[in-house]
Amino acid sequence: MDNLHFSGNGNGRYSAKKMAKPINFLCIAPEAQEVCVIGDFNEWNGDSHSMNRQFDGSWSTQIDLHHGHHRYQFLIDGKPSLDPSANGVVRNEQNERVSLIAVS
């Protein structure tokens, strides 16, 4: 119940916008030594969300994200890479292409 934020009108409603939802990320990079997720939700910090290698060579992790649109990339052995499974591709502040995910 810690994730629920009740509105001030006393009707017991919660706001989905304030709740974090677990989002699964999957990266297919069997030759990689290290993969992580960087994005606007972790200030593009490669040390924040390392991914775990799976038996088939893919990489996965789960990140709690709030409602809205989030820009991100995979960092594969230090090289930024788009997610082919993303909801879309947009440009960041440096006019670089980044992946987009919508959380609702």
Secondary structure as UniProt FT lines:
FT   TURN            2..3
FT   TURN            8..9
FT   HELIX           16..18
FT   STRAND          20..28
FT   TURN            30..31
FT   STRAND          35..39
FT   TURN            40..44
FT   TURN            46..48
FT   STRAND          52..53
FT   TURN            55..56
FT   STRAND          58..66
FT   STRAND          68..76
FT   TURN            77..78
FT   STRAND          79..81
FT   TURN            84..85
FT   STRAND          88..91
FT   TURN            93..94
FT   STRAND          97..103
//
